[in-house]
Amino acid sequence: MKTVSLEKRTLPHRLGIGGWAYGGRYGLERYLFILHRIAGLSILLYFILHIFITGQKINGKQAWDAVMGSVGGTWFYIGEYLLFVAVAFHAMNGIRLILSEFGWILGKPKRPIYPYQSANMRIRVFTWIMMILAVIIMAVGGFDFFLMH
Amino acid sequence: MSGTTDSYKTNFTETKDIVFKIFRYEPDVNPKPHFDTFTVPVVKGWTVLDAVMYIKENLDSTVSYRASCRMGICGSCAMEINGKPRLACQTQVISELRSKEVVIKPLANYPVLRDVVPDLTPLIEKHADVRPYILRKDKKVEVNPKGELYQTPDQLEEYLQFSYCIKCGACLAACPVTGADVKFIGPQALTQSYRYSVDTRDDGFKLRLEVMDHSHGVWHCHFAGACSEACPKGVDPAFAIQLFKREITARKFGKEVEPARLARQPADVKRRENIPYAPEKTVKQ
């Protein structure tokens, strides 16, 4: 007779970092969450690089000129604009998050009557306005970066 | 009128072949997780749970799932259906999913016991951690109050939405932070903590802060809103968590809330005659 073990043998099913990096079939705010993190990490990376590069001034003019020469190419210029894009998005989405994470614009709790409307859906128009503002800032920045210089 | 009735009958007897891909994990038979595919003749009006039951009864009796009430009350049948955590009993196959293939997986972020049955222990433990019941400094009032506690209808509305949670666990499966941080309390427990903390009859706000007010608590929620999207009862956990952040901040800046008082029996009122008394308690306290 075949016996079956009563010991609980479970299969781990934690999504981990892949879980936050993949938005799947969720809505706009789920994707803004991913972009906000990526933009934030990019700004942090730039900040570390910025401190390192400007810190070369301590080593004299020669070291300063050498490091400035290595970051002056076209790709770094495009990278600088991408950083500007990240800052514009992070700032506009950050304003939305500050206002909503303290519950200031989310309204009051309501009895759940089908079809349900989440607080995120109630402020969806505001979310789109902030994103459009971010895109306008990116466009103005792009004009200044690539056409004025 | 007869035409309407006829079309009604026709719609409910026509079948449509839908392919169901079901996640399989049978630790005693085959510990390697895989998918099994079944073709089910789905009738209009069938839910995913109906289809899974059809598979178990007609195609493969070893398919395991958890279900009970079949009407979105018990929360047992939550599973990942076509990439989103949903209640199988409330998900219409034809009119809602609109797909020729339905992929069913167990809820993410929980260990899998078998097939699409998750081990909900993390949910229950986190729920217990936030002490989801009325706490009072005066234990006599907490355990055996001698009267009602005052609460206005407006005060009731402050938490009522969040008290509809059925503990299905869908919100934790949807939450991207829960997936990455094992210690994160999670949307279900945070919402229940808020539900009791703003109940005017409760006096346990400071006690619950030990679990809520730290980096794995309320402040680790980044308002992705996936939990509210997944919630099948419209509880809106993401909303409750943001309100909780506001309340914690307000209390840190000096806001004080007195818990509701016990209603006193009016002294000068005489009980009218012919009003029957409540029956005696069947359970001795």
Interface residues (C-beta under 8 A of the other chain):
Chain A: V4 S5 K8 R9 T10 L11 P12 H13 R14 L15 G16 I17 G18 G19 W20 G24 R25 Y26 G27 E29 R30 L32 F33 I34 H36 R37 L97 S100 E101 F102 G103 W104 L106 K108 P109 K110 R111 P112 I113 Y114 Y116 Q117 S118 A119 N120
Chain B: Y25 P27 D28 P31 P33 N82 G83 K84 P106 L107 A108 N109 Y110 P111 V112 L113 P118 D119 E157 E158 Y159 L160 Q161 F162 Y164 A174 P176 V177 G179 A180 V182 H222 F223 A224 G225 A226 S228 E229 C231 K233 G234 V235 D236 A238 F239 A240 Q242 L243 K245 R246 T249
